[in-house]
Amino acid sequence: MRFEFSPEDEAFRLEVRAFFRDHLPPPMARRFYIGAHPPSREDVRAFQKLMHGRGWGAPHWPLEWGGTGWSPLRKHLFMQELYDADGLDYSWQGLHMVAPVMLAFASEAQKRRFLPPMLAGDEFWTQGFSEPNAGSDLASLKTRAERVGDEYIVNGQKIWTSDASMAEWGFFLVRTDADVKPQRGISFLLIRMDTPGLTVRPIVSIEGGLGLNEVFLDNVRVPCENLVGEPGMGWTYAKYLLGKERTASAFLYFNKRELEKAREIATVQRVNGQRLIERPEFARKLARVEVDLLALEYSVLRVLSQEKNRHDLDAVVSALKLRGSALQQRVTELQVEALGLHALRQWGHDEGEAIEGGEALRWPPQVPGRTAQALITRASTIYGGSQEIQKNIIAKLAFGL
Ligand SMILES: Cc1cc2nc3c(=O)[nH]c(=O)nc-3n(C[C@H](O)[C@H](O)[C@H](O)COP(=O)(O)OP(=O)(O)OC[C@H]3O[C@@H](n4cnc5c(N)ncnc54)[C@H](O)[C@@H]3O)c2cc1C
């Protein structure tokens, strides 16, 4: 099969490439590439403002709310260029998660209040779904919200709440009715993160990052106007949210970029004087990942081409997540293997931006951050639905088991 983009799409791709080349400050791109977890709030905000200024603040939103109106293929080309330029994959919880829910289910007043500052990079969001005993089995969540007058009083605990410490707002699943079937008693509530009674406690992750958190809610008072949609419909909205970004969970752009870096590392690193890439054992491993990644890319393109008249792609999306997240781990492990002893150094968030002089000989530019990335990608087969859960979905939807 020969795969070609139209001259217009090709021109679009070059326009995007030129924009990033001319406007993304190299030190910021370097920080994003090194992969500090989480990236600093200043960087996230500056990047979102840069994209918003160009009209690309939320490519996937509808035009009337500041989206781009791009075809799925253009969004795909854009994302590939974004990653290749070491740009930031946007502020997920806001732009990709809660925004689609708001667009579909929130009141006009809520949309007008929350969407513009999200787009402009003035307010960031966090996702409060998981609890200590409700991860895969989310419907068993226990955080409760009791209605008193025109407020909800919220009590409970969330965990693994990514970026909670730098968010102004959180969207939470809370139990508003304990007397109905578990899925029916859940509501979708927007809570300001500085509300009295709400405490964020960071969890240090394996690579030393501080992106994950526990969130404790102790008599947190939330105005009823912060409820999205109908009470008791939170489960439906959450399912809509989780299924929204259908191909993103393949981590395609990340995987392609990191595979290229693995190849660069293997071209530089030597074992007994021989370049690693010339050693058959390593070259075979690299080729294996490359073939699997190509298969994933074609699957993503197939899904994108069906976006407009899609029927039920849920099983396919689970398969993409299954393969894409496992590939993330294989690609980053390959980098660490290729780096050998170089992989042992731990890098601070701002280190490695400009490695000069003798240091540059010792630490090639590909080194900083690779081990941390390999460690943090251990989580990619857990969040967004673990491997076992994805397999259960495929078994049920694709094979009727
Ligand atoms: C880095 C990271 C970031 C995250 N960010 C967020 C966030 O921002 N907001 C948020 O709300 N949550 C977040 N999560 C939480 C994430 O959604 C949960 O970790 C995930 O859903 C799994 O839940 P659990 O950790 O409770 O594991 P469990 O559900 O307890 O699962 C433990 C093991 O049992 C297996 N298992 C469970 N049920 C079944 C079954 N029915 N059949 C077969 N096997 C099963 C699982 O696959 C897993 O291997 C994040 C998690 C991580 C690791």
The ligand as a Gaussian input file, in Angstrom:
#p B3LYP/6-31G(d) Opt

LIG

0 1
 C        0.264000       7.550000      36.676000
 C       -1.194000       7.437000      37.002000
 C       -1.999000       8.561000      36.838000
 C       -3.358000       8.507000      37.174000
 N       -4.092000       9.652000      37.085000
 C       -5.379000       9.633000      37.527000
 C       -6.149000      10.834000      37.568000
 O       -5.669000      11.906000      37.202000
 N       -7.404000      10.790000      38.055000
 C       -7.976000       9.612000      38.461000
 O       -9.151000       9.628000      38.852000
 N       -7.277000       8.450000      38.446000
 C       -5.982000       8.436000      37.991000
 N       -5.238000       7.262000      37.988000
 C       -5.845000       6.057000      38.553000
 C       -6.101000       4.966000      37.546000
 O       -7.251000       5.252000      36.793000
 C       -6.231000       3.639000      38.324000
 O       -4.951000       3.347000      38.870000
 C       -6.658000       2.495000      37.454000
 O       -7.997000       2.661000      37.064000
 C       -6.523000       1.145000      38.161000
 O       -7.157000       1.182000      39.406000
 P       -6.415000       0.720000      40.754000
 O       -5.093000       1.428000      40.808000
 O       -7.352000       0.939000      41.875000
 O       -6.106000      -0.810000      40.566000
 P       -7.162000      -2.000000      40.772000
 O       -8.429000      -1.647000      40.099000
 O       -7.194000      -2.361000      42.214000
 O       -6.453000      -3.163000      39.957000
 C       -5.353000      -3.925000      40.494000
 C       -5.023000      -5.033000      39.499000
 O       -6.164000      -5.898000      39.347000
 C       -6.546000      -6.002000      37.976000
 N       -8.002000      -6.076000      37.872000
 C       -8.898000      -5.258000      38.458000
 N      -10.151000      -5.595000      38.106000
 C      -10.055000      -6.644000      37.271000
 C      -11.003000      -7.449000      36.555000
 N      -12.320000      -7.205000      36.641000
 N      -10.530000      -8.451000      35.766000
 C       -9.192000      -8.685000      35.653000
 N       -8.262000      -7.967000      36.312000
 C       -8.668000      -6.955000      37.099000
 C       -6.015000      -4.733000      37.340000
 O       -5.793000      -4.903000      35.948000
 C       -4.729000      -4.499000      38.094000
 O       -3.689000      -5.285000      37.532000
 C       -3.905000       7.298000      37.640000
 C       -3.090000       6.155000      37.776000
 C       -1.760000       6.239000      37.472000
 C       -0.904000       4.990000      37.649000

